[in-house]
């Protein structure tokens, strides 16, 4: 299962980041990667660094499992848990790719204060404001259940904290500045990661 999880991780990175970057470059001339923002030590900076750490640990977990460097958590290392992990991963990958398609040329990793992209509110974005991030979490949880180790769990926690910081501290303030009342009204009716949960005040 560890080798399968490693392949699944590689597939996710190839499709959700590699392929998406190629498409973005062809459409806009930009990769969509804005890098880590904020001064070192700030919440903005911490969000970017934690995301990089989560990606690295996400790769390390199945690698360490394949090489038997890290042992799995026995209570979670069962066939049933592995199947649940595969289902979560497939659903998360499909959700990520579908939301990226719906986002179109507005897709970015990070924020560029000098660029204002179109605000997408249709499709999955009418259900939650951050469907790509919302889909990344079950995909990552699925990988954890395929190789349930302390390292894998640490990577999932790092990803969750990174996404929370990125959305709350970086993206939401930027979108309020960029789109004003339109974003405020959208955020007041649509949840952050779950339907109806995390809506913002319209003021």
VENUR-V998507 format. One record per pair of residues at least 24 apart in sequence whose ideal C-beta (glycine too) atoms are under 7 Angstrom apart, sorted by sequence separation. I is the first residue (numbers start at 1). J is the second residue. D is the distance in Angstrom with one decimal. If there is no record, write none. Layout:
# VENUR-V998507
I&J&D, I&J&D
This chain:
# VENUR-V998507
99&124&4.9, 167&192&6.4, 98&124&6.5, 133&163&4.8, 99&131&3.9, 100&132&6.1, 99&132&4.5, 133&167&6.6, 95&131&6.6, 96&132&5.7, 99&135&6.1, 130&167&5.7, 96&135&4.3, 95&135&3.1, 96&136&5.9, 92&135&4.9, 96&139&6.3, 92&136&6.5, 92&138&4.0, 93&139&5.3, 91&138&6.0, 92&139&2.6, 9&58&6.1, 9&59&6.1, 88&138&4.6, 89&139&5.3, 92&142&6.0, 88&139&6.9, 9&62&5.8, 88&141&5.4, 89&142&3.1, 88&142&3.3, 89&143&5.9, 6&62&3.9, 86&142&6.5, 5&62&4.2, 6&63&6.4, 85&142&4.4, 88&145&6.7, 85&143&6.9, 129&187&6.3, 111&170&5.6, 134&193&4.5, 2&62&5.4, 6&66&5.9, 85&145&2.9, 86&146&6.7, 111&171&6.2, 119&179&5.1, 133&193&6.6, 84&145&5.7, 85&146&4.2, 113&174&6.9, 129&190&5.2, 48&110&6.9, 116&178&4.7, 128&190&6.5, 129&191&6.8, 130&192&6.1, 2&65&3.6, 3&66&5.6, 82&145&6.6, 111&174&4.8, 119&182&6.3, 128&191&5.4, 129&192&5.5, 130&193&5.8, 2&66&4.5, 81&145&5.1, 82&146&5.7, 119&183&6.3, 126&190&6.7, 128&192&6.8, 121&186&5.4, 128&193&5.8, 128&194&6.4, 81&148&6.7, 128&195&6.2, 127&195&5.5, 76&145&6.7, 77&148&5.7, 76&148&3.6, 37&110&6.1, 34&108&6.0, 37&111&6.1, 32&107&5.4, 34&109&6.4, 35&110&5.6, 72&147&6.6, 73&148&4.6, 32&108&5.0, 33&109&5.0, 34&110&3.0, 72&148&5.3, 73&149&6.2, 28&105&5.4, 32&109&5.9, 33&110&6.6, 34&111&5.9, 72&149&5.4, 15&93&7.0, 27&105&5.5, 34&112&4.9, 70&149&4.9, 16&96&5.0, 20&100&5.4, 1&82&5.3, 8&89&5.6, 12&93&5.6, 16&97&6.6, 70&151&5.4, 15&97&6.1, 58&140&6.5, 65&147&4.3, 24&107&6.0, 65&149&6.2, 58&143&6.6, 62&147&5.0, 61&147&5.5, 20&107&6.6, 64&151&5.9, 61&149&6.0, 61&151&4.7, 60&151&6.1, 61&152&3.8, 57&151&6.3, 61&155&5.8, 57&154&6.0, 58&155&4.8, 57&155&3.4, 54&155&5.4, 57&158&6.2, 54&158&4.1, 53&158&5.2, 54&159&3.8, 50&158&5.2, 54&162&5.6, 50&161&5.7, 51&162&4.1, 50&162&3.6, 47&162&5.4, 50&165&6.9, 51&166&6.8, 47&165&3.6, 46&165&6.1, 47&166&4.2, 43&165&5.6, 47&169&6.3, 47&170&5.9, 44&169&5.8, 43&169&4.4, 44&170&5.1, 12&139&6.2, 37&170&6.5, 9&143&5.9, 8&143&6.3, 5&143&5.6, 8&146&6.9, 5&146&3.8, 4&146&6.6, 5&147&4.6, 1&146&5.5, 2&147&5.2, 1&147&6.8
